[in-house]
């Protein structure tokens, strides 16, 4: 798997969320550098878990949709009679 990269805008949003979490939940102020360092750590060390979960969820959803389409196709089937059957 290639390294997970975020845009500058995404990184800024995540940085603010991490800083707010530390302030609200832990009553700690952390700077942008520390917040970005933490985001990079989680992306590198645990990003694969989140990525894989997304893939599994997408695979499940696609399988369900394919099953629905298959059922709908079978409903379109026309009755046929076999000519000359003894």
PyMOL commands that set and color helices and strands:
alter all, ss='L'
color gray80, all
select helices_A, chain A and resi 8-26+32-75
alter helices_A, ss='H'
color red, helices_A
deselect
rebuild
show_as cartoon
